[in-house]
Amino acid sequence: MGVPCSALACPWAGSGALAWERARSERRAAKGGGGVRAVAAKTSVRQDCLSRQTRSATPGCATVLPFPLSSCNRRVILIVCRSTQGHPQTIFVRFVANKGSSQVYKPCSSCQPSPVQLHLLRPLSTMSMSPSPASSASGHASVSEKGHKETVRTYGAEMDAEIRAHAPALRGRRLTAALAFVAGTGFTLFGYDQGVMSALLTANQFESTFPQVKTGDGQPSNHATLQSFIVAIYEIGCLVGALSNLWLGDRLGRRKTIVLGGIIMIIGAILQTTSFSYSQMIVARIVTGLGNGLNTSTVPSYHAECSPAAKRGSFIMIEGSLITFGIMISYWIDFAFYWLTGSSAQWRVPIALQILLAVMMVGGIFFLPESPRWLAKHGRNAEALAVIAALENKDYTAESVQLTYHGIREALAAEGTNSPARSPIREVFTNGRSQNFRRACIGVVNQCFQQISGINLITYYATLLFQRLGINDVNSRIIAAANGTEYFLASIIAIFLIDRVGRRPLMLFGSIGQMATMIILAVLGSVDSSGAKVASAVFLFVFNSFFAIGWLGMTWLYPAEIVGLRIRAPANAFSTASNWIFNFVVVMVTGPAFNSIGWKTYIVFAALNAFIIPIVYFFFPETAGRSLEDMDVIFALAYNEGVSPVGVSLRKDVPAAGTPEADEILGVRSRRSSTSKEEVERNKE
């Protein structure tokens, strides 16, 4: 509860009052016996001291009042605000206890906050009665991964009841775990749907229902293409779903988009399960792809926007691991039902089981809040603050919550200042300080690289590849399932490396390993011996390992990190569409390629992986250890200096988002020049 500013009998009480918290260093100093300790004593004495202090205080400064009056162990912060004319306008007082609790004296109802920037000076000595200009810190900054914590305005005091009314039921670790579960379920569903067709293509009941997929001796030559088409058409559905997010993503919000995608996937899975003709299966897979495209272009952004910066990489890499988990269980379920050779349940049940995962995802999303960044973007500030507070398991007045919220507002302000009249879709194609087009292109290329590496050569055709090596029907399925299991286990390694090693090193490591493996597979394929075939099977496992560490989850994390908030939904729609376009191309050409050029197909993918390496090195900035808003600063600074953002991203001197230096870089406001001596004298008068 606050006391109106009129209760302080302050001669400057009026509009524009601001509440700011002191820096952590001051609190630590106070606990250790240093700094300034002030107390609130009798009203008349306090008023007298405030009056004397405001006469000498410099407008735009915050000063600790040295009250040597009592022993209640509190410090008083005096803030003098500057009006647009440069005259002192408002005073605001806050009592801060040493243990972190506080009594805030709020402005009266007629006072409206004004967006002025305050510079907080170091504490006065207990004998001094004038502010020290020795040092200043930003009055509105954002939290970065490196632990930059600056003093900020306390937002939300005027809508306290509304913020608390919107508080999510889950908080802290429970909320984080629920987010990870729902997002993970979505990606497990994605992986399951990718892998389930691998072994079904050669199941006798599937071939009986869809004879167009049968290949080999005595079969028409176009069956290899039809077999690839029934697999690849799913990617076309995913492409359309991802592109539809250009219009739906920001309009519906993250949660509603995921629910819509899940429902469409359920419908598609039902249609697949009940298919009795090739054309019906084609349509059913397109419908399923529509839902998956919506989900894969939304879930990574949603999870990234709800994750703390220091753990964001690990959280999204867990999602990548769960893709392989879905692939793994699909292989083993296919193998389990392979033995039902006399029933169509051999293929219908494995396809139908994905409905269970979709229901879990849709049901779980109703227990989760909306993304705080999407809420802030749409002016729902009370809800945004409530969600940030719940994610951090703190009150909305906590310093870290306020810093995060302010960083989001600042990013929105910067994007709105640079291009206020454009729609987010049109803004994707702009550059300037924001470098939106460049950043969106990096995301698109990143997703493309994942697919042209050749991973879906194995994911979709694992059983067929092992059969081509002369392994019998049963053993090829067992080895394919074992391959999926090893794939999942290898992906866990990336979870522990992503935030320690960084994004760029892992991508480079994965690409170099993939290139070398494809070269070895091509050499072994040219040798017709049993030993070479066994070694080829082993190196298919090796390729999966390199990909799982370097690229599996990376393309769901990196595009969401690299772009700004204003264009995140459309940019992720474009990048995810890139994934599905090249996924379709790879899956579509793989069958005919092996029929035509055999082992030489591996040479093509070796060359593509070699092409990836220099592009990543020279054009992909590092995002590890940066907040989503910090990337705006990095690209703006690179633009201002005319240098590559890659080099800027590796520098240690880039200011954290929200600091005055970052404001200047972003073009939100110029750095406030120091107040001239004449202005100070005029303000005193």
N, C-alpha and C positions, 0 to 999 in steps of 0.2 A: 504494500500500500504506500502511496506517496502523499506528500503534503504539498498543497498548491504553493506556487512561488510567492503568492501574496502574503503567505504566512511568514516569509522571511523579511518582510518589510524592506525589500531591496529597491533602491531608487531606480534601477534599470529594468525591473521585471516587466515583461511584455511579450511580444510574439517572438518566435524563432528560437525557443529554448531547446537545448540539446542535452542528452545524457550520454556521458562517455565514461568508459572504465579505465582505470589506471593500468599501466604496464605491469607485467608479472614481476619484472625485476624490482619494482618498487615494493611490491608485497613481500618479496623475499627479503629485501633490505629491512623492511619494518619488522619482520619476524626475527631477524638476526640482531635487532637492536639498532640498525642503522636507519637512514632515511628520516622521515618526518612522521611523528605521531601527533595527531591532533584529536581533540575531543570536543564534543558539543556540550557546552555548559548552559548557563542561563541565557535566555533569549536576548535580553538586552545587551549582554556582553557580545554574543555572537553577531547581532545586528551591527554593533559598533565596529567590530573587527571587519565584518564584510564591507561595511561602508568605507572604512579606511583603505581596505585592500582594493576595492573596485576603482577608487580614485586614481590609484597608481598602476593598476594592471593594464597590460597592453591588450587591446582587443584582439581576439583570435587566439588567445593563449589560455592554457589551463594551468593553474597554480595550486600547490598544496598550501593550505592555510596553517601556519604554525600555532595552533591554539595550545598554550601551556596552561590549561585551565582545570583539567580534571584527570581522572585515571580510567576513563571508560575505554581507553585503548582504541580510539578511532581516528582516522584521518579524514580531512575534509578536502574535497576537490572543488575549486572555484573555476568556473569556465565563463569567460567573457566572449560573447559572440560578436561578429562584425556584420553589420548590415550591408546592403548593396552599395550604400553611399560611403561606407568606410567608417561610420560612427558606431560606437559601442551600443548594442541594442538589447541584449538579454544576458542575464546572469543565471547560472544554474549550479546548484550545490548538490553534492553527493557525499554521504558519510559512508566510508568503507571500513569495515572491521578487519582486523589483522587476519582473522581466520577465513576470510573470503566472503562472509555474509555482508549484506549491505542494506542501508536504508536510503532509498532514493527520494529526493524531493522533486516531485514532478511539476511541470508548469501548470498553470491554471487552464481551464477548459478553452479559454480564448487564445491560448498560445499555440501556434502551429510551427512544427519543425521547419527550419530552412536549411537547404543543402549547402552549408558553408563548411570549409575545411579548417579544423583546429589543429594547431601544432602544440603538442604537449611538451612542456619544458621539464627539465629535471627538477626534483624536489628542492625546495629552499632549505637552507640550514635553519635550525630552530631559532636563530637570532635575527634572520633576515626577514624583511617585510616587502621585498620587491622581487618580481619574477626574474629568474635567471635565464638568459638566452643561450646558455651554453650548448644545449642539445635539444633536438626536436625529433618527434616520431610522428608517423602518419596517423591521422585521426580516422581514416577509413581504409582498411586493408583487408586482404583476403588471406585465407589460410593456404599455405603451400605445403608440399610434402616435406620440405626441409625444416619444418617447424617454425617458420616465421610467424610470430604472433604479435600483432600490433594492436594499439588501442583503437576502438571503433565506437561509433555511435550505437546506442542501444535502440534497436528497432522493435516495434511491436508494442510499446508501452500503452499506446492509445487503443490497442485492440486486444488487450490481455485476455478477456473472456472469450473472444472468438478463437484465439490461438489455442487456448486450453480446450475449447469445445471440439476442435478438430484434431486433437492428439490421437494418434493411432493406438489401437488396443495393444499392439506388440511394441516393445522398445528394446534398444540395446542389442545384446547378443541374440535374443530370440527373434527380433526383427531381421537382423542380418542373416541368421540361419534360415528363416522362412524365405527371404529373398533368394538365397543361394539354392534352396530346395526347388522353388518354383522355376527359377531360371535354368537350373540344372535339369529339371524334368523336361523343359522345353527342348534342351539340346540333346538329352537322351532320346527323346522322340525323333529328333532330326537324324541322329545317328542310326537309330533302329530302322527308320524308313529308308535310309540309304543302303543299309547292309542287307535287309531282309530279302531283296530280289536276287542276291548273289547266288545262293544255292538253289533257289526255286527255279531258276532258268533251266536247270537240267533235271528237275524232279519229274518223274514219269507222269504223275497226275497233272502237273502244270502243262507239260508238253501235250498231254491228251486233250486238255481243254483249249489250249492255244497252240495248235500245230505249227503256226507261223514262226515260232521261236526255235524249232528244231533245226539244228545245223549238222553238217557232216556229210558222209558219203550218201549219195542217193537223194539228197535234199536239194530243192531249187537254190540257185546261187544267190537270190535276193533274201534268203532267210537270215543270213548273217546281219544284213542291214535291218531287217524287221526285228530281230532280237535286240540289237542295239537301240532301235527306236523305242521299243516298249519300256526300256530302262531310261533312255535319255529324255523322253517326252515329259517326264516328271520335272526335269530342270526347266522346261519351258513354263510350266505352271508356276514354279518357284520364281522365275524371272518376272512374270506378270504380277505375282503377289508382291514382290519386292518393289516394283515400279509403282504399284498402286499406293504404296506408303508415301509417295510424293504428295498425294492429296489427303490421305487418311491419317498419316502419322501425327501431324501437329494438330489436326482438327479433333480427332478422337482422344488423343492422349495415349500414353504408353500402355496403361492397363487395358483399356477398352480394345485397343488394337490387338493385344495378345489374346484376349478373350475371343474376338472375332476370328483370328487366325486359328485358334484351337477348335472352334466350332466347325469351321470349314474343313479342317483336317479330319474331324470325326465323320463328317458327311462323306468325304472322299474315301476314307478307310472302309466305310460301310459299302460304298459303291464298288470298291475293289474286291471286297470279300464276297460280294454277291454277283461278280462278273461271270458271264457264260460265253462271251465272245471277245475276240481280239479288240474290236472297236470299242466295246464297253469298257474294257480294261484301260485303253488309251485315255478315254474321257475321264475315268475315275482317277487315274494318276495325275492328270492335269489339275483336277479339282483339289486333290491332296496337296499338290505342289503350290497351289494358290495360297492355302493356309500356311504352309511351311515358309513360303517366301515372306509373308507378313510377319511371321514370328522371328525368322532369322534376321530381319532388318530392324526389329524392334527390341528384342530381348537383350542383346548386348548393350545397346544404348541405355535401356532402362536400368540394367544392373550397374553399368558404369556410373550413371548419374546418381545412383543410390549408394555407392561404395566410397569408403574413405580412400584418399589418394594413395596412402602408403600401402594399402592392401588391394587396390583396384586390379593390378595386374594379376595377382594370385587368384582373385575371385573369378576373373574372366577366364583364366587358364584352367580353372576347375571345370568351367563349362566346356572348354575344349576337350578335357579328359572325358567328360560325360558323353561327348559325341562318340568317342571310341568305345565307351562303355555300352552305349546303345548298339553300336556295330557288333561288339563282342556278343552280347546276349542274343542278337538277331541270328548270328551264325550258329550258336549253340542250340537255339530253339529250332532253327531250320534242320539241324542235324537230328534233333530229337524226333521231329515229325517226319523225317525222311523215311522212317521205317513203316509209315502208314501207306504202303504202296497201293492198297486197294481202295482208298478213300480220298475224296477231294479235300478232306480236312488236312491232308499233307501240306497243302499250300494256303488254304483259306484261314486256318487258325493262326498261323504265324502272322499273316497280314492283319487279322482282326485284333491281335493283342496290342497293336499300337493305339487302339481306341482307349484302352485303360490309361496309358500315359497321357493322352490328350485330356481325358477327364480329370486326372490329377492336377494337371497344369491349370486348366480353366477353373477348377474348384479352389485351388490354392491362391489364385490371384485376387480373389474377393477378400482375403484376409490381409492384403498388403496395401500400403498407401501409394498414391501417385508419385511420380518423380518430382522432387522439390524444384528442379530446374524447369521442368515443363510448367509447374504451377506458377512459379515466379514469372516466367515468360508470358503467361496469360493473366497476370495481374492478381492472382490468388495468393497474396503475400502471407496472409495469416496461416493458410494451409501449408505453404512452403516452409515457414518458420517452424510450425508444429512438426512437420516431417523431419526436418534437419535435427531438431531437438530430440526426436524419438530415435533417429539413427545413431546419434551420439550419446543417447541416454542421459541427457542433461536438460536443465531448464532452458527455455528459449532466451533467457537473459545471459546465459553463460557466454564467456568471451569467445570460445571457439565456434559456437553456434552463430554468434553475431558476425564473426569474421567470414565464415563460409557463406552466410546469406549475403553479406555485403559484396563479396567477390562475384557472386552470381549476378547481383544487380548491376555491378560495374561492367561486367562482360556484356550484359544486355544493353547498357547505356552506350558502350563503345560501339557495338554493332549498329545500334540505332542511329548514332551520330554519323557514322561513316556512310550509311545508306538507309536513311529513314523511310523512303517512299517505296522501296522494292519489296516484292514478296520473297519469302525464303527460297522458292525455286529459282526465281530470276537472280537472286543474290548469289547463288552457287556459281554463276558465271561471271562474277566480278572479282577484281583483284584489289589494288590499293593496299592500304595498311593491313587489312584483314587477310589478304591473299586467299580469298575463299576458293577461287577456281583451282589454284595450285594445290591447296589442301585437299579439296575434293578429288582431284586427279590422283594424288598420292594414295588415298583410300581405295579408289577404283583399281589402280595398278597393283596395290597390295593384295586385293582379293583375286585379281587375275593371276598373279604369280603363284598363289596357292594351288590353283587348278592346273596350270600348265606344267607344274612340277611333275605331274604324273601319278599323283596319289590315287585318283579314282580309277586308274588303270588296275589297281589292286583291290580297292574297296568294292567296286561293283563286279569285278570279274575274278575274284580270288580263286573260287572253285574251278573255273574254266582254265585259269593260268596253271594251276597245279595239275589238272588233267592233261594239259598240253605237254607237261613234263613227263608224261607217261605214268602218272600215279593213278591208281584205280578209283572208282567212283566213291567208295566209302572212305578210303584214306585221304582223298583230296578234300573231302568235307571236314574230316578231323583236323587236317593240317590248316585248312582255311580258318576253322574256329580257333585253333591254337595261335594262328597269325593275328586274329582279332584280339585275343587275350594279351599277347605280347605288345600289341599296339596300344592297348589301354594302359598297361603297366609302364610303358615307356613315356606315355604322356604325363604321368605323375611327376616325372623329373622336372618338367618345365614349370610346374607350380612353384617349386622351391627356388628356381633360378631367375624367373622373369623379373622380379623386383630387385634382385641382388646384382645380376649380370647386366640387365637392360634388354631393350627390344632389339636394337641393331645387332649386337653380337650373336644373339640366338638365331636371328634370320640368316646372317652370314654363315654361321656354323651349319645350320640345316641345309642351306643351298649347296655349300661345298660338299657336304656328305652325300646329298642326293645325287649330285653330278657324278661323283666318283662311283657311287653304287650303280647308277645306270650304265656307266662305261663298263663296269665289271660284268653286269648282266648281259650286255651286248657281246662281250668277248666270250662268256660262257655259252651264250646261245648259239654262237657260231661253231661250237665244238659238240659233236654228236657222240656223247658218251654218258654212261650212267652217273659217273662222278661229277660231270659238269652239270647234270640235271639236279643232283642233290645240292650242289653248291648254289645253283640258281635259286632253289627253294629257300636256302638259308639267307641269301642276299635280298630276297623279297621281304624277309623279316627285318633285315638291316635297314633297308630303305624306309620302312615304316617307322623305325626308331628315330632316324634322323628327322623325318618329317614331323613326328609327334613332338619332338623337343623344339624344333625351330619354327614350324609353320602352322601346326594344327589349330591352336587357340589364338595365335597371333592375329590372324585376319579378322577375328571377331572382336578383338581388343583394340588394335591399332587404328582402324578407321574411325572408331567412336572417339578415340582420344585426340586425333589429329585435327579435327574440324571444330569450329566454334559452335556455341549453343544455338544461335539463330538458324544455322543451316544444317544442324546435326541430323534431323529427320530426313530431309531430302538427300543430303550427301550420303547418308548410310543406305538410303534406298538405291542410289546409283551404284555404290560400291558393292552392295549385296547382289544387285542385278548383274554386275560384272562377274561375280562369283558363279552365278547360274548360267550366264551365257557361255563362259569358257568351260564350265562343268559339262554343259550340253555338248559342246564341240568335242571335248576329250572323250566322253562316253560314247558319242555317236561314231567317232572315227576309229576307236580302239579295235572293235571287232573286225571291220574290214581291213584295217592296217595289218593286224596279225595274220589274216588270211592272205594278204597280198605280199607283204615284205617280211613277215615273221620277226625274227630277233632284231632286225634293223630298226624296228619301232623304238627300241630302247635308245638307239643313237639319237633319234629325234628329241627325246626327252632329256638326254644328257646335254645336248646343245642348248635347250631351253633353260635348264638349270644354270648352265654357265652364263647365259645372258642375264639372269637375275642378279648375280653377285655384284657387278659394278653399279647397277642401278640402285640397289639398296645402299651401297657404300657412299655414293655421291649425292643421292637425292632424298633419302629417308631420315628425317630428324629423329633424335632420341626423345622419348616421352617419359621414360622412367624417372620417378622422383619429382614429377611436375603435376600440379593440379590441372584440371581441364581448362581452367581460366588462364593458367600460366602459359599455355600454348598460344593463346592470343597475343600475349606480350612478346613471345619469342618470334613469331612471324612478323609482328609489327616492327620490332627492333631490327630484324633482318632487312625489312623493306626500307626503313629509315636510313640504315647504314649502307644499303646497296650490296649486301653480302648474302651468302647462302644461309638459310635457316638451319642447315645441318651443323655448321660451325657454331652458330649462336646457341643451339640446343645443348652443345657440349661445354659451354662456358659456365663458370661458377658465379659470375657477377651480374647475371640477369635478375632484375628486381622482381620480387614476388608480386603477383596480381593484387591490386588494391592499394599499393603504396603510391605516394605522390609521383615517384619516378615512373612507375608503370602507367599511371594516369597520363603523364606527358607523352610517353611512348605511344600509347593507344590513341592519343588525340582527344581524350575525353575532356581534359582541361590542361591548361599550361600550368607549370609549377608556379605557385604563388611566390612572387618576389618578396624580398624582405621589406618590412614596413619602414618607410623613410622616417627620419627623425621628425620632420615637419608633420607627418601624418599622426605620429604618436602624440605630439604635443596638441594637435587639433582634437584628437580623440579624447585626450584627458580633459580638455576644456568642455 
